[in-house]
Every structure is written in structure tokens, then in C-alpha cells.
Amino acid sequence: MAQQMYILSLAVDGEEDENTGAYSVVDDLGNETIFLFEEDEDAERYSSQLEELDHPKLKVIEVDGDLVKKVCEFHDYNYVVISSDDIITPPKFYDHV
């Protein structure tokens, strides 16, 4: 059975845009990490925190977590699973161009 998870993606006119890809955090070395949230409420909360920092609106999208993990591993992308026990806050500086 597929493990349902949630990612964030840029929203265009309130709808997700298939061409924007998943939201990721970039570290000081330029490495991107995709967040996979186990709970949609946590993804919504993180998205709201980003909006408070004037980040463009993000849409929470339900995904097959196992599939996304496999795609990330195949393309050598970093990802992290955010559980309901994790506490994360958005970076203060970001490039969303």
C-alpha cells in the first residue's frame, strides 16, 4: 500500500502548477532538500509560515511518498520526511525566483 505524504508546490491563481516542481530548501552549499510531510496539517502550517515571510503562495499536494522517495533517489535529490513529532521553521532567507 502506498504511503500518502504531502509536498508543497507553487500555486498559480490558487491552483498548483505542474511545471513548478516541489518546494525545496537550499543549504549554504547550494544543495536542495525536498520536504515530504507525513501530515497535511504540518504542510499547511509550514506553508503559512512561509507566507508570513512574504514567500509566494504554496499549495499542499498529496503524493505517493514511496514513489517520490524513489524518484528523488533515482535523480540523486535530497529529501527529508517530516513527521508530526518534528519541529521545523522556514529559513529566513530564500530565493524564490
Helices and strands as residue ranges (DSSP letters): E 4-12, E 15-16, E 24-26, E 32-37, H 40-52, E 58-64, H 65-74, E 78-82
